[in-house]
Amino acid sequence: MLNSQLFQQVPHVGVTTGEGMAEHPIKQTSTTRRDFLFYAATAVGVTGAAVAVWPFVDSLNPAADTRALSTVEVDLSPIALGQAITVKWRGKPVFIRRRTEGEIAVADAVKMDDLRDPQPDSARVARPEWLILVGVCTHLGCVPLGQKPADPRGDFGGWFCPCHGSHYDTSGRIRKGPAPANLVVPQYTFLSDTLIRIG
Amino acid sequence: MSAPGKLQKALDWFDSRLPIITLMKHSAVEYPTPKNLNYWWNFGSLAGFMLVVMIATGLLLAMQYTPHVDMAFDSVERIMRDVNYGWLIRYLHMNGASMFFVVVYIHIFRGLYYGSYKPPREVLWWIGLVILLLMMGTAFMGYVLPWGQMSLWGATVITNLFSAIPVVGDSIVTLLWGGFSVDNPTLNRFFVLHFLLPFAILGVVVIHVWALHTVKSNNPLGIDVKGPQDCIPFHPYYTVKDLFGVGVFLIVYCVFVFWYPDALGHPDNYIPANPMVTPPHIVPEWYFLPFYAILRAVPDKLLGVLAMFAAILILFALPWLDSSKVRSGTFRPWFKKAFWLFVVDCFVLGYAGAMPAEGVWITIGRIAAVYYFVHLLIVLPLLSRFEKTLPLPESIGTPVLKQTVMALAFLALFAVSGPAFATGSAPLRHQDWSWQGVFGTYDEAQLRRGYQVYREVCSACHAMKLVSFRNLSRLGYTEDAVKEIAASYQVVDGPDEAGDMFDRKGLPSDRFPSPFANDQAAMASNGGALPPDLSLIVKARMGGPDYVFSLITGYAPQPPEHDLPPGKYYNTVFAGNAISMPPQITDGTVEFTDGSANNAEQVARDVTAFLQWAADPELEERHAMGVKVVLFLFVATALFYALKRRIWAAVH
């Protein structure tokens, strides 16, 4: 069935003529060879065109210089206890907060049932003292407040997103407001006690 | 009801409300086409194909390009070096401009030979000329965008043409520039216009095709179609023939893109624009050369400009200048000879336009320019009156002309190599380089040695601003080795919290640091001469690697008769023989870490290889992809040809 449909689309010489144009009899010899040629040429042409599209699409992906900047090393030594800094990584803010004992204890004590996106604090940090988060609200991408001492930190002592009122706790987990998920923890490694590489 | 039946019903429903399917069917499927069109008729569809390629590649380039005098050049180099397949897209676009003109010029000459401008096709001819004018404007403004030396000075020279207009000329030029010289406002508006005009061309092409489908195609016999028996439907006959033509054309196009991407350009355009220095030989792109030759042939500014514009505008009057009732040159023995003489004349004009305006070339250019007008204004009107034409065949059906693939030979004619300008310098010492040839690749060990030479010798004075440490991984260094190399450099970063700049160890993503803080510092330390940035030096010099190698090894004792200014050194290759750079490379200058021979020749060859790589880092990828693409195109084109023969078997 499918086969015969396909065959109908093969250009039949002498059949597809317009109004009164020269009609040429179909050559009875080896129509199968023409069919094969038609399919082969179509397949090769379509494949070539499809492959040729890829470089054009891929040119829109991040370029080599952009990719080369996809890791950033941060020196942690100047950050005092309780202080937070913001660094730029892949064009986005990354929050680095050196948490106090109290903040860590509060984050640890939260029951999983109270969380919209349940995750223990221990799963979100490599070393409890250092909380490292992508500073982008998981709702619609604003930067939450809470980095500067005078900023509002929301109802849970972490961050507060002023755009649509999402509250994050001292582990960066969503507690209240429209955001669906916790602040993202980027991939990072401690190169030494005071040096991390993000990305 | 079967599925195709439902689909047909849905299509009919749509078509009865917006008859776009009927329109397509009428103009691209059923369009009755003379059955005797030869391969010269392929160039119309090829031109349409090139327009699509130029718009597609151009859109993607525009997404990466920055139209600002401080950033344009580097943004183009970023496309070449960092954007995924950016080099491919840019080379397709850059060479595409040349290919577009090749195709369109052949299309025009085909029209000239077969009398396609004669009644009833005068308006069709005019619209085609409008497309040509729009193309010329678009191409000119596109060439300005990379903001190299030729961009800036080409823009300066061409816009200054308008200053020839009496009284208001200077005001018009200032208006075009948006300033008192070609500068940022000019670049910005040229970018906007270069983006806009192709869509204007697209619109005019639609009108061109509309006019064509109203008056129907001419044919090699130039006689009117007598009835339906002379015609065949456009599809499948000419669709498959055009497809085959696209295949052949793509092979030629790809050979340029993958192996000779810069052959049709000028090395000077790889030097960033400098409003203080004009390159010694300003030459437009090859497709403007015949008109440029006409401009230069007239020793008066205004008249020269008028002659140049007249050379194109006069073509609008062609239907009346040549009033012979016989269209096709095939039946006009004298016209045929005059036509080919005119073709030769256009090539002579093109060649004269590329030559320096001195000596015999001035005379040759003038004779050719005069003949251009003599042909159109005197020869054609006289021929159409006095020529005895051959008897025309009764109908198209009677003799179907033999088809030839001479089109290809014509294409080859266009491959004019850039003429070298001798400046009293010694000939270059041609070397066998590993990257030459279809499969040419770099020798990693040689590149690493060359990098060592650059670092230990050249980098004391020469910057390489476009190369990053991360690029060194292409020399075979591991990721850790690249980091180590980067960390061995100090780079300036900042400002820090206190607002001060500070030094830090280099990272792989950093560019090579420059030896001097700025150009002024570099000149102050080098006797007033600016050591050029070496990132693109091989591409930016006529002769490429052979030039660089010959220059490094070209120092010689000063001949007694040669007057050398103080602080200069005698070099056999450098223009004027007096160079500010002292000889740097002697036997043993560098102790190679891999223990290779370190005589001066070898060191020069290695550093040249490194500089070639720095200018052309994508070469290996380009060659490898080119081989695959061309092999594929051969297979596809052969299949298209076989299919074409199959489909046409009934007509022949």
Contacts between the chains, C-beta under 8 A, distances in Angstrom:
chain1	res1	chain2	res2	distance
A	5	B	4	6.8
A	11	B	235	7.4
A	11	B	236	3.9
A	11	B	647	6.6
A	13	B	236	7.6
A	13	B	647	5.8
A	13	B	649	7.5
A	13	B	650	4.9
A	14	B	650	5.9
A	16	B	29	7.7
A	16	B	233	6.2
A	16	B	235	7.2
A	16	B	236	7.1
A	17	B	232	7.3
A	17	B	233	5.7
A	18	B	30	3.9
A	18	B	31	7.9
A	18	B	32	5.7
A	18	B	228	7.9
A	18	B	231	7.9
A	18	B	233	4.8
A	19	B	30	7.7
A	19	B	32	7.9
A	19	B	228	6.9
A	20	B	227	7.9
A	20	B	228	3.8
A	21	B	32	5.6
A	21	B	228	4.6
A	21	B	229	7.6
A	21	B	231	4.9
A	21	B	232	6.0
A	21	B	233	6.0
A	22	B	35	6.6
A	22	B	228	6.6
A	22	B	229	4.8
A	22	B	230	7.3
A	22	B	231	6.6
A	22	B	232	6.0
A	22	B	397	7.9
A	22	B	651	7.8
A	24	B	650	3.5
A	24	B	651	6.1
A	25	B	650	6.8
A	26	B	650	7.3
A	27	B	649	5.9
A	27	B	650	6.1
A	33	B	646	7.4
A	34	B	643	7.8
A	34	B	646	4.8
A	34	B	647	7.7
A	37	B	639	6.9
A	37	B	642	5.5
A	37	B	643	4.7
A	37	B	646	5.6
A	38	B	643	6.3
A	40	B	639	5.5
A	41	B	243	8.0
A	41	B	636	7.6
A	41	B	639	4.3
A	41	B	640	5.7
A	41	B	642	7.6
A	41	B	643	4.6
A	44	B	632	7.9
A	44	B	635	6.5
A	44	B	636	4.7
A	44	B	639	5.6
A	45	B	243	7.2
A	45	B	636	6.3
A	45	B	640	7.5
A	48	B	632	6.1
A	48	B	633	7.8
A	48	B	636	5.7
A	55	B	84	7.4
A	55	B	85	3.6
A	55	B	88	5.4
A	55	B	89	6.9
A	56	B	56	6.8
A	56	B	57	7.8
A	56	B	60	5.7
A	56	B	85	7.5
A	56	B	89	6.8
A	58	B	84	4.4
A	58	B	85	5.8
A	59	B	60	5.4
A	59	B	63	8.0
A	59	B	64	7.4
A	59	B	83	5.5
A	59	B	84	5.2
A	59	B	85	5.2
A	59	B	86	6.0
A	59	B	89	5.8
A	60	B	60	7.4
A	60	B	63	7.0
A	61	B	84	5.6
A	63	B	64	7.7
A	63	B	78	7.0
A	63	B	82	4.1
A	63	B	83	4.4
A	63	B	84	6.4
A	63	B	86	7.2
A	64	B	81	7.2
A	64	B	82	4.1
A	64	B	83	7.7
A	64	B	84	7.6
A	64	B	470	7.7
A	65	B	78	6.6
A	65	B	81	7.9
A	65	B	82	4.3
A	65	B	468	7.3
A	65	B	509	7.2
A	66	B	82	7.6
A	68	B	468	7.0
A	68	B	470	5.1
A	68	B	508	6.5
A	68	B	509	4.0
A	69	B	509	5.4
